[in-house]
Amino acid sequence: MTDGLWAVRLSAAAQGDFNDILRWTLRHFGPEQARIYAETLSDAVAALTAGPSLAGVVARDEIEEGLFTLHVARDGRRGRHFVLFRWGDRTVDVLRLLHDAMDLPRHLPPPAKDH
């Protein structure tokens, strides 16, 4: 049943983050770990199709109103990255995939301007 599913869109920055994370993982931990971490990241992004009631979603209004994070370390998987996103009209806009030790506000795109 797809009525309850939300569409997930990755920004160019988020897609670049995904590629950079996997290149780094491949270089430091090898192809098998890169494959596993690609699944971990992909699973966290795909989980966002469940919408706002998804367990583990944290409102990050202290950074910017309407910003949310989901840590990729969930469902028995290990990882050190956050998915940063906003909810839209039945869409999830993934802004970045950032390491949990990073200064998150420093890596966000500028807020969208109202008309």
Secondary structure as GFF3:
##gff-version 3
##sequence-region A 1 115
A	DSSP	beta_strand	7	10	.	.	.	ID=ss1
A	DSSP	alpha_helix	12	29	.	.	.	ID=ss2
A	DSSP	alpha_helix	31	47	.	.	.	ID=ss3
A	DSSP	three_ten_helix	48	50	.	.	.	ID=ss4
A	DSSP	beta_strand	58	59	.	.	.	ID=ss5
A	DSSP	beta_strand	68	71	.	.	.	ID=ss6
A	DSSP	beta_strand	81	87	.	.	.	ID=ss7
A	DSSP	beta_strand	91	99	.	.	.	ID=ss8
A	DSSP	three_ten_helix	104	107	.	.	.	ID=ss9
###
